[in-house]
Amino acid sequence: MDAKSPSQSCTTLTDLVLPSETNPLNNLFGGELLARMDRAASIAARRHSRRIVVTASVNHVAFNRSIALGSVVTIEAKVSRAFSTSMEVFIDVWIEDRESGARSKANEAIYTFVAVDDMGLPVKVPAISPESKLEKDRYDGALRRKQLSLVLAGKMKPSEATELKAIFEE
């Protein structure tokens, strides 16, 4: 299986925030944003693996800015690293200024997907070959994030988390 670049999985979804999707403060419901991010990330994971994918975890979500009614929201998702059968997908959420059209980052998230066959059993996925500095930074951080998740879940001993140990030993 040949490695793929993150750009090959890039998925961009753009949509408008409608009244039925907002809370009493007229901001996009967090759950609505999570669902939109999940859809974009699943498409990115499927593009990378060319398989059925299932959401394994939502590893990180940062709701840094509220997204107002009527906003144009763009969600960009790319596979940041692939492991044996799983893929970490990094998601950036942008909002567009109504007058200037300038985009600013509102939120971000990291999801993990697993590629499966028709019976729902995990299957191998291609590796990632990052190209840009941002892609390389996200790729490097993915192993630390995976090890931290495994340690917190009790599936890895802290002493085995070599990437995490390296941070504290520098």
N, C-alpha and C positions, 0 to 999 in steps of 0.2 A: 504494500500500500504506500503510495507516494504521499509525502507531507504536503499540506496545503497552507496557503497564506491566510491570515485572518480576513483579508479583503474578499476572499472567495466566499465567505459566509456572511458578509455584510448585508444587513437587512435594515431598511429604513421605512418606518411607518409614520405618516403625518395625518393628523386629524384635528378636528375642532372640538372644544369643550362645550357640550350642550347643557341646557338647564336640568335635564333629568339625571345628569351625571355629577351634580354638585351638591355640596352640603349646605346648611343654613347660612354659611358665610359666603356663598356663591363661589366656592373653590372646588376643584375636582376632588371627588372622593379618593382617598388613598387606595382603597380596594379596586377602584376602577383603573387607577394608574398601574397597580400591580398586575391586573389582568392584561392590560395593553402591553406591559413589559414582558409578561409571560408569552404572549403570542409572538412578539418580535423575536424574543430569544429562542423560542422553539423553532421558528423558521430558520434562524441562523444555524442552530444545531443540526437541523435536518439538511440544510445546504452543505454543511461540512461533512456529515456522515453519510448522506444519501440513504438514510434509514429512518424508520419510525423512531421518534424520541419521546421520552417521558421526563417530566420535571422531577428531579431527585431532591433538590433543596433550593431554598432561597437563602443564600449565604449572607447577603448584605443588602440593605436598602437604606438609602439616605434621602429623606424628604427634606431637602435643604430650603426649598422655596415653594410656596403655595402656587397653584396654577389656577388662574381666575377664569370664570365663565367667559366664553368667547375667545379664549386664547387658542392660538395655533400651536399644537404640541407635536414635536418630532422626536421619535424614539429610534435610536441607532443601536443595533446589537451586533456584536462580532464574537466569534469563538476566540477566547484569549489563550486557552491551552487545552490540549486533548491528552487524556491519560489512556488507559487501556480501553475501557468501554464508555468512559464519561468525558464530558466536555464542560469546561467553565466558560460561561458566556458573560461578557461585560456589557452593560447597558448604560448608555448616556441618554438623558432626557433633556431636550432643549425647548425653550419657549421663544416665540417670535414676537418682537416688539410690533405693535399694531401699526405704528406710524412709519418707523424707519425700516422695518423688516429685519433689523439686526437680531441675531440669535444669541441667547445667553443660556448657560447651563443651569437647569433647575434641580435636577435630581440624578442619582445614579444607582445602579444595583448590580449584583453579581448572582447569577443563577447557575445551577449545575443540572445538566441533562445526561441521561444515559440512553445510548442507542440500543434498540432491541429488535429482535426478529419478529416474525409473524406470530410466534408463540409467546412473545413477551420476555424472551430470554436475552440477556445482554450480549452484544456483539462488539467486536473490535472496531475502532475508529481510526482514521488517519491521524498522524501527528500534525502539529502546527509548526510552521516555520515563520516566526515573526519577522517583519521587515523594518517598520519605523521604530523610533526610540520609544514611543508610547506603547506600541505592541510588544516590544522587548521587555519593558518595565512590567507590563501586565502579565506577560508570560512568566517572568521570573517570580513575581509575587504569587502566582497561582499555586505553586508548589507549597509555599509557606501557608497560604490560606487553607489548602487541602490538609496539610499536616495538623494545623491548629484545629480544624473541624474534627479530624479523627481523634486527636487527643481529648478534646472536650466530650466527644461521644463515647470515650472509653475504648475505642477500637485501636488505639496506638498508645504505646507507653511514651511519656515525655522524653525519656532517654533515647528513643528511636527517632525522634523528630529532628533530624540532622539540620535541616534548613532553618528551623526555629532556633536551635541551639547556636547556630552560626551568628545570628543577629545579636545575641547576648554575649558572645565571646569575643566580639570585635573590639 
